[in-house]
Amino acid sequence: MSNMYDSAYDLEKAIRDSEEFKGLKDAFEAVMGDPTAKKTFEDFRDTQMELQQKQMQGQEITEEEIDNARKVVELVQQHEAISQLMEHEQRLNMVINEISQIITKPLEELYGSQQG
C-alpha cells in the first residue's frame, strides 16, 4: 500500500502542473506587475479580510464598511487583469473542491452508512 503522504505530494505536484494553476499563476503575475492593478487587488483583499475578521468575531459591519466594500468590488470588476485573476482562481477552487470531495469520500461513506 502506498503512503498517503506520498500520494498527497503527488497531488500537490499535479496541481502545480495543471493548466488551472498555470493560468492562475500567470494572471497573478500580470496583476502584480501592474502597479494600479496590484494596489486595487490588495485593497480588495484587505477589505475582504477585515470584514471576515469582524464577522468571525461577531462584530457588526457598518453601512459605511458595506459601502466601501461595494466600491472596492466595483473597481476590481472594472479591472480586466483582476477579473481574469479571479476567474482563474474560481476555476482552480472548483478543481480543489472536487478533489476534496474525492478524498473525503471514505469518511462520508463511513459516517453516512451509520444513518438510516
BAMIPA-587506 format. One record per residue (C-alpha): residue number from 1; y, x, z. Coordinates in steps of 0.5 Angstrom, whole numbers, plus 2048, in hexadecimal, padded with zeros to 3 digits. Layout:
N
(NUM, (Y, X, Z)) ...
//
This chain:
116
(1, (800, 800, 800)) (2, (807, 803, 7FE)) (3, (80C, 804, 803)) (4, (811, 7FE, 804)) (5, (817, 803, 804)) (6, (815, 807, 7FE)) (7, (815, 800, 7FB)) (8, (81C, 7FF, 7FD)) (9, (81E, 805, 7FB)) (10, (81B, 804, 7F4)) (11, (81F, 7FD, 7F4)) (12, (826, 801, 7F6)) (13, (825, 805, 7F0)) (14, (823, 7FF, 7EC)) (15, (82A, 7FC, 7EE)) (16, (82E, 802, 7ED)) (17, (82B, 803, 7E6)) (18, (82C, 7FC, 7E4)) (19, (831, 7F9, 7DF)) (20, (834, 7F5, 7E4)) (21, (835, 7FA, 7E9)) (22, (838, 7FF, 7E3)) (23, (83C, 7F9, 7E1)) (24, (83F, 7F8, 7E8)) (25, (840, 800, 7E9)) (26, (844, 800, 7E2)) (27, (848, 7FA, 7E4)) (28, (849, 7FD, 7EB)) (29, (84C, 804, 7E8)) (30, (850, 800, 7E3)) (31, (854, 7FC, 7E9)) (32, (854, 803, 7ED)) (33, (857, 807, 7E7)) (34, (85D, 801, 7E6)) (35, (862, 802, 7EC)) (36, (864, 7FB, 7EB)) (37, (85D, 7F8, 7EB)) (38, (85B, 7FC, 7F1)) (39, (861, 7FA, 7F5)) (40, (85F, 7F3, 7F3)) (41, (858, 7F3, 7F5)) (42, (859, 7F7, 7FB)) (43, (85E, 7F2, 7FD)) (44, (859, 7EC, 7FC)) (45, (853, 7F0, 800)) (46, (858, 7F1, 806)) (47, (85A, 7EA, 806)) (48, (852, 7E7, 805)) (49, (850, 7EC, 80B)) (50, (856, 7E9, 80F)) (51, (854, 7E2, 80E)) (52, (84D, 7E3, 80F)) (53, (84E, 7E7, 816)) (54, (852, 7E1, 818)) (55, (84D, 7DC, 816)) (56, (848, 7E0, 81A)) (57, (84C, 7E1, 820)) (58, (84D, 7D9, 820)) (59, (855, 7DA, 81F)) (60, (858, 7D5, 81B)) (61, (85B, 7D7, 814)) (62, (862, 7D5, 813)) (63, (865, 7D2, 80D)) (64, (869, 7D8, 80C)) (65, (863, 7DC, 80B)) (66, (860, 7D7, 807)) (67, (866, 7D7, 802)) (68, (866, 7DF, 802)) (69, (85E, 7DF, 800)) (70, (85F, 7DA, 7FB)) (71, (865, 7DE, 7F8)) (72, (861, 7E4, 7F8)) (73, (85B, 7E1, 7F5)) (74, (85F, 7DF, 7EF)) (75, (862, 7E6, 7EE)) (76, (85A, 7E8, 7EE)) (77, (858, 7E3, 7E9)) (78, (85E, 7E5, 7E4)) (79, (85C, 7EC, 7E4)) (80, (857, 7ED, 7DF)) (81, (854, 7F3, 7E2)) (82, (853, 7F0, 7E8)) (83, (850, 7EA, 7E5)) (84, (84B, 7EE, 7E2)) (85, (849, 7F2, 7E8)) (86, (848, 7EB, 7EC)) (87, (843, 7E8, 7E6)) (88, (83F, 7EF, 7E6)) (89, (83F, 7EE, 7EE)) (90, (83C, 7E7, 7ED)) (91, (837, 7E9, 7E8)) (92, (834, 7EE, 7ED)) (93, (835, 7EA, 7F3)) (94, (830, 7E5, 7EF)) (95, (82B, 7EA, 7EE)) (96, (82B, 7ED, 7F5)) (97, (82B, 7E5, 7F8)) (98, (825, 7E4, 7F3)) (99, (821, 7EB, 7F5)) (100, (823, 7E9, 7FD)) (101, (81F, 7E2, 7FB)) (102, (819, 7E6, 7F8)) (103, (819, 7EB, 7FE)) (104, (819, 7E6, 804)) (105, (814, 7E1, 800)) (106, (80E, 7E3, 805)) (107, (813, 7E1, 80B)) (108, (815, 7DB, 808)) (109, (80D, 7D9, 806)) (110, (80B, 7DB, 80D)) (111, (810, 7D7, 811)) (112, (810, 7D1, 80C)) (113, (809, 7D1, 80D)) (114, (80A, 7CF, 814)) (115, (80E, 7C9, 813)) (116, (80B, 7C2, 811)) 
//
